[in-house]
Every structure is written in structure tokens, then in C-alpha cells.
Amino acid sequence: MLKRQNQTNDQNSVDRSAPIATIINVQTEVPISCDQCDCDTHYSIGHLKALPTLTCEFCQDARSFTQLEMNVLESALQQMGFYLAGAKA
């Protein structure tokens, strides 16, 4: 009887467990592919949140990083269980 009760308690604790999330520091770098030469240049998430002009370190092509791209990046990270430090819920 005691063994059966322990098994039931173990199953209940597993059922109530919450998904684990990882908080990403804004200094974490992510690769952004150049539209011109397809090479990756790494930028910190904090830098990207400022919606800067991105300049490829290989071919020097430049373009703006948009709010839509930032939203997509945040959404993709959240779907993978990652959340940005200081991001609005």
C-alpha cells in the first residue's frame, strides 16, 4: 500500500511540473546573415533591440534592422523556451 501511494505521489508531482525557461542576457550574440553575400555577422541582442543599421563585416553591405525582425527573433526564442532579460511580458 505504501509503495502504491509513493508511486501515485511521484506521478502527481510530474504532472504539476512547469516548463523550464531560460533567460538570455542582452549581451548574448546571434548571427545575422547578410542579404548580399550570405555571410553571418554576430550582433548582441541588446544592440539589435536598438534597431540599428547592420553592416556586414565581410562585404560592408548595410541595411536597417526592423522592429518586425526583432519581434520575430523574440517570438522564435520564446518558442524554444528562451526569454530576453528585461523583455516585456
TACORDA-V19632 format. One record per run of one state. SS is the DSSP state (H for helix, E for strand, L for the rest). FROM is the first residue (numbers start at 1). LEN is the number of residues. If there is no record, write none. Layout:
ss	from	len
SS	FROM	LEN
SS	FROM	LEN
//
This chain:
ss	from	len
L	1	1
H	2	14
L	16	6
E	22	3
L	25	4
E	29	5
L	34	6
E	40	5
H	45	5
L	50	3
E	53	3
L	56	6
E	62	3
L	65	2
H	67	13
L	80	2
E	82	3
L	85	5
//
